[in-house]
Amino acid sequence: MEKPNKKQVLLFYCVESEQLARKISDQSDLIQLQSINWRSFDDGFPNLFINNAKDIRGQHVAFLASFSSPAVIFEQLSVIFALPRLFVASFTLVLPFFPTGSFERMEEEGDVATAFTMARILSNIPASRGGPTSLVIYDIHALQERFYFGDHVLPCFETGMPLLKQRLHQLPDADNVVIAFPDDGAWKRFHKLLDHFPTVVCAKVREGDKRIVRLKEGDPAGRHVVIVDDLVQSGGTLIECQKVLAAHGANKVSAYVTHAVFPKKSYERFVHKDGENSKKAFEYFWITDSCANTVKEIGNKAPFEVISLAGSIADALQI
C-alpha cells in the first residue's frame, strides 16, 4: 500500500520547550517553528498573542506543551484551545509527560484522581477542520488511562523504549545487559518492549511500617543491570533497587526513566562525587528531554545522559 505524502507541520511551543522544539524542527524540513508572545498583565494573568494567526489557516498545526507545574498550565491551555479554532487543517498536541498520570487511583473515598481531571480538560479541546485533536504522550504511567479521554481527542501513546534499546546496543558490554524492573507494574508496562534482554524483577514488600525492596526473580550476578521505569521522583526506589542488585552480585547498575521529574533537585543524590565508591554509584542514568527544566538543571553531570525524543516526536507528527 502506497504511503501518503508527508505533511508540512507548523510547530508552536511553550517557553520551556523551546530547545526540544528546535531539535524537532532540525529533524525535518517539513517542520517549521512558529512563535507566540507569552506576555502577562500586571495582575499576572496571561496576555497572549499567536503570531501570524491568519497565515496558519488550512495548515497542519501542532503545539509542544510542558505541564511542568500548575503555574504554567493555564496559559498553555489558553493557546491549546485557541489554535484549533483558527481554521487549521488539523491540530496535534504533543505533551511528552502527562504529569498527573501517577494519580489515577482512588484508595479511599475523598481521593481525587487528578489524572482523570486532566484527561477531561484535554478531551474538550475544540475540533479543528480536520476533526478531533491528536494527543501525543510518552510512556503514560498506566495504559488504561487512555479510557479517561473522551471521543473529542485521539490519544497516541508513544514510548521511549526503542531509543533506550538503541543506546543499550551501543554499549561495549551490550551482550551482558540485563533489564531490571523495580516492581510488577513496570514489568507489565515494559517487558514486551524489551523482550530481547534477560530480565530481573524486584518487588516492594511491607515489613512493619517499612516498604522494603526485594529481588523477586532473575539473576543479576556478574551482569550490567539496567533498571527501567516510566518516571522518577525522589529516586528512593531506584536507590533501594541498586542496593539489592549489587548485593546479589550485579557487576554494574544503571537506570533509565522516560520522565525525570526530580522535584526539589532530588537528582543530586545520583550525581557522581569525587572518590565515590563505584559499587554505590550508577554507571549510567539515562533520561529523556520530556521534562525540560530538569534537563537544564542536570546539564552534563555524570552519570546522567539525555536521550532526546526529538526524532520520535518528528515521526509522530506525521501520523
N, C-alpha and C positions, 0 to 999 in steps of 0.2 A: 504494500500500500504506500503510495507516494506521500511523503511528509509535507505538511503545509509550509508555505514560505514563512520564514521568521519575521516577527513584527518589530517595528520600532517602538521603543518604550521611553516615555518621558518620566524620569525618576525624581520625585521630590523627597526631601528627607528632613528630619528634625536636627537640631543643632548638634547634639552629642553623637549623632550617627554620621556626621559629615565624612570622617575618614573612611568608614566602611562603604559609604555611598560612592566615594571616589574610586575605591578599589573595585566595586561592582561595575562602574562605568568603564574602567580600564579593561574589563573582560570582553567587551563587545562594542563595536562602533554603532550598534543599533540601540544602545542605552545612552540617553542624553540627560545630563543633570539639569534640574530646574531649581529655582530658588523661591524662598518665602521670606518675607520680612517678619522676624519674630520680635515684635515690639510689645511693650506693656504701657498701660495708662499709669498715671501717678498712684492709683489705688492698688496697683499690682495685677489687675486683670488684663488678659491678653488684648493687644491691639494688633491684629494680624493682617497681612496682605499677601495674596498669592500673585506673584509677578506673572505678567503675560497671560492672564487668565483666558482672554479671548483666543489666543493662539493655540490653546490645548484642545479646542473643540474638535471632535472627531478623531482624537488621538488616543492611543493606549497609554494610560497613566498609572503610575504606581507611587506608593508612599512608603518610605522606610522609617519605621517607628521604633522608639525605645521607651518603654514604660518603666524607667528605672526607679521612679519614686512617684508617689501620688501628686507631688507638686508640679510635675510636667505633663501629667496625663490629660488634663482638661484642655490645654492649648493644642495638643496634638489631636485630640478627638474633634475639636472645632474644625481643624483643617481636614481631617479624615471624612467628616460628614459633609464638608463643602465641596471637595474635589469631584465626587461622582455627579454632582448636580450641575457641573459646568459643561454639560453636553459632550462628555468624553465617550469614546468608543467602548472602553472597558476600564475597570478600576481594580487594582490589586493592592492589598495592604500586606506589607511584609513586617511581621512582628516576630523577630527571631526568638525572643524569650517571652513566653507568656507568664508574667510574674506571679500571678495568683494560682498557678497550676497545682501547687502542692497543698492548697487549701480547698480541697474538693470534697471533703467528707464531713459529716456531722456525727460526732461521737455521743453527744447528748443534746437534748432539747435546749435551744438557745444559741448553739453554734451557728455561725454564719459562713456558708460556703462561698467565699468571695470569687472562687473560680467560676461558679455559675453566674454570679453577678456580672463579672467582666464579659463572659460569653454572651449574656443577654444584651449588654450595651453594644458590643460589636455586631450582634445579629441584627441590629436596627440601622446599620449603615445604609443610606439610600441606595437604591439600584442605579446603575449607570444605563446608558442607552444600550449597552451590550448585555445587560442582565445583572444578576447578583454579583457582589464583590467577591473576589478570590482572596482568601486569607492564608498566608504562608507562615507557618510556625515550625520551629525546630525543636525536636525532642521534647514535646509536651510531657508533663510529668506522668500522665496516665492517658492511654489511648481512648478510654471510654469517655473522655472529656469532649470528644467530637460530638457526642449526643447532647451536650449542653448548648450547642449552637443551633439557631433556628434556620429556617429554609431560605432566608434572605442573604445568607453568606455561604460560600463554598470553602470549607476548611481544607487546606492542603498541608498535611503533616509530613515534613521533611526530617531528615536525620543527619547528624554529623558523623555517623559511624563509617561511611565509605572513606571520609577524609582521614579518620583515625587509622583504618586498615592500611591506607596508602602510606601513612607515616610509619607504621609499625614494620611494614615490609622494607623500609629504608634502613632499619636498624642493623648494625653489624651482627647482632645476635638474634635476628628475626626468627630463626629456627628454634630458639629456646624460649620464645614468649608464651606465657600463659595468661589468659584473661581471668580476672577475679571480679566477682560481683559482691557488693557489700551486704546484700540481702536478697531474699527471694523476689522482691518486687523488681529490682534491677535485672535479675536473671530473666524473669518473664518478659521484661521490656526489650532486652537487647540480645539475648543469646542466639537468636536465629540470624541476627545481622552479623554475628562474629563467629559463626559455626566452623570457620576454618581453623580456629585456635582451640587448644585444650582449655578447659575451664576449671575454676575453683569457685566455690560458693561459700560465703560466710553467712552468719546469722546472728541476730541480736537476741539474747536470752535474758530474762529477768532473774536476778538473784537478789532477793530482798527489795530494797528501794533502788537498786542499780540495774542498768541495762549493760550487759557485757557482750562483746563481740567474740564469737567462737568460729572455728573452722567447721563447716558443715560437711563438705565433700570436696574431693580433689586433692592433689598432692603438689605443693609449691616447691618442694625441696630441689635446690640447685637451679631453679628457673628464674627468668626475668618476669616477674608478675606485674601485670598492669591492671589496676583497679579501675573499673568503668562504672560511671553513674551519669545521670542526666544533669545534676546540678550539685553545687557545694555551697553551703552557708558558712558555718563556723569551721568546718573541716574536722570536727571531732571524730566522726565515724571513720573517715579516711585514716586518721592517725591510729585509731584503735585497730583497724584492719591491717595497717602496715606492721604494727607490733605483733599481731597474731601470725601473719605470714612470715615475718622474719624469724619468729620463734619456731616455726615449722620448717625452717631451712631455706627460705627463699634467698636466692643469690642477690637479686636486686628487686626493688619495688618502685613502680612508677604509678601515675594516676592520670586519668582522662575524665573531664567533665565538659559537657557542651556549654553549660551556663555557669560561669564563675561569678557568683553573686558576692561573696566575701564581704558582708556588712562589717562596719567598724574596723576595716583594714585587717580582717582575720587572716588574710593571705600571708601576713608577716610571719606566722608560725611555721610556714613551709619554706621560707627563703633560706638558702644555704648561708651558713655563717662560717667564717674562717676557723679552720681547725675542727670543724664538726665531724663527729664520728659518722662515716659513710653509712654504717648499718642503721643509723637512726634517721637518715635523710632519704627523701625521694629522689631517685635517679633523674626522672623527668616528671614534669607536671604539665600535661597538655590541656589547654583551654581554647575555646573559640573566641571570636570577637563579637559574640551576641550581647555581651554586657560591656558596652564601650567604655564606661567610666572606670571599670576595673582594669581593662587593658591599659588605659592611660596611666593608672597608678602603678601597675606592676612593672611596666616597661620591659626591660630585658633581664630582670632579676632571675638568676638560676634558683630553682630548676624549671621555671616557667617557660613555656614555648607556646606561642599563639598560632593556631591553625585557622586560617581565615575561611569564613563562609562565603566570601565574595563570589567565587566561581559557581558554587552551588546555587546561590541566590540568583545569579545571572541566568542560569539554566531554568530555574523555577519561574522566572518572569516570562519565559517563552511557552509555558504550559497553556 
